[in-house]
Amino acid sequence: MTELLRKAIAEIEKLPQDKQNEIASRLLAELEQESEKLLLEQLASTQAVVWSPYEAHEAAQTLSELLTAAKQEDNA
């Protein structure tokens, strides 16, 4: 924790509880927005690969066989 943050928290501790909660709520909302913003930036810079069974017939068939086998095991 930085010294500036320590000072801020020390000052906030002097305030009434309702004011502390108000500041904490605003701070948490700001942190959540920053987190969401960072995630969106990461997603924007990432190239997503979407798998489709329509383009991978062997994989789709294998998955289908595995699901069928699993279902049969559950019914056994």
C-alpha positions as CSV (number, residue, x, y, z in Angstrom):
1,M,0.0,0.0,0.0
2,T,1.3,3.4,-0.9
3,E,1.9,6.1,1.7
4,L,-0.7,8.3,0.0
5,L,-3.3,5.6,0.3
6,R,-2.4,5.0,3.9
7,K,-2.9,8.8,4.6
8,A,-6.3,8.7,2.8
9,I,-7.5,5.7,4.8
10,A,-6.3,7.3,8.0
11,E,-8.4,10.4,7.2
12,I,-11.4,8.3,6.2
13,E,-11.2,6.4,9.5
14,K,-11.8,9.7,11.3
15,L,-15.2,10.2,9.5
16,P,-18.6,9.0,10.8
17,Q,-19.5,5.4,9.7
18,D,-22.1,6.5,7.1
19,K,-19.5,8.8,5.4
20,Q,-17.0,5.9,5.5
21,N,-19.5,3.6,3.8
22,E,-20.3,6.3,1.2
23,I,-16.6,6.7,0.3
24,A,-16.1,3.0,0.3
25,S,-19.0,2.5,-2.1
26,R,-17.8,5.1,-4.5
27,L,-14.3,3.7,-4.4
28,L,-15.5,0.1,-5.0
29,A,-17.7,1.3,-7.9
30,E,-14.7,3.1,-9.4
31,L,-12.5,0.0,-9.1
32,E,-15.2,-2.1,-10.7
33,Q,-15.4,0.3,-13.6
34,E,-11.7,0.1,-14.0
35,S,-11.7,-3.6,-13.9
36,E,-14.5,-3.8,-16.6
37,K,-12.6,-1.2,-18.7
38,L,-9.4,-3.3,-18.5
39,L,-11.3,-6.5,-19.5
40,L,-13.0,-4.8,-22.4
41,E,-9.6,-3.5,-23.6
42,Q,-8.1,-7.0,-23.3
43,L,-11.0,-8.4,-25.3
44,A,-10.7,-5.8,-27.9
45,S,-7.0,-6.6,-28.4
46,T,-7.6,-10.4,-28.6
47,Q,-8.6,-12.3,-31.6
48,A,-11.3,-14.8,-30.7
49,V,-11.5,-18.2,-32.2
50,V,-14.9,-19.7,-32.4
51,W,-15.2,-23.5,-32.9
52,S,-18.1,-24.8,-34.8
53,P,-19.1,-28.4,-35.2
54,Y,-20.2,-27.6,-38.7
55,E,-16.6,-27.1,-39.7
56,A,-15.1,-29.9,-37.8
57,H,-17.0,-33.1,-38.6
58,E,-14.6,-35.5,-37.0
59,A,-14.5,-33.6,-33.7
60,A,-18.3,-33.3,-33.7
61,Q,-18.6,-37.0,-34.3
62,T,-16.2,-37.8,-31.5
63,L,-18.0,-35.5,-29.1
64,S,-21.3,-37.1,-30.0
65,E,-19.9,-40.5,-29.4
66,L,-18.5,-39.5,-26.0
67,L,-21.8,-38.0,-25.0
68,T,-23.7,-41.1,-26.1
69,A,-21.3,-43.3,-24.1
70,A,-21.6,-41.1,-21.0
71,K,-25.4,-41.2,-21.3
72,Q,-25.3,-45.0,-21.6
73,E,-23.1,-45.3,-18.5
74,D,-25.6,-43.2,-16.5
75,N,-28.4,-45.5,-17.6
76,A,-26.5,-48.7,-16.8
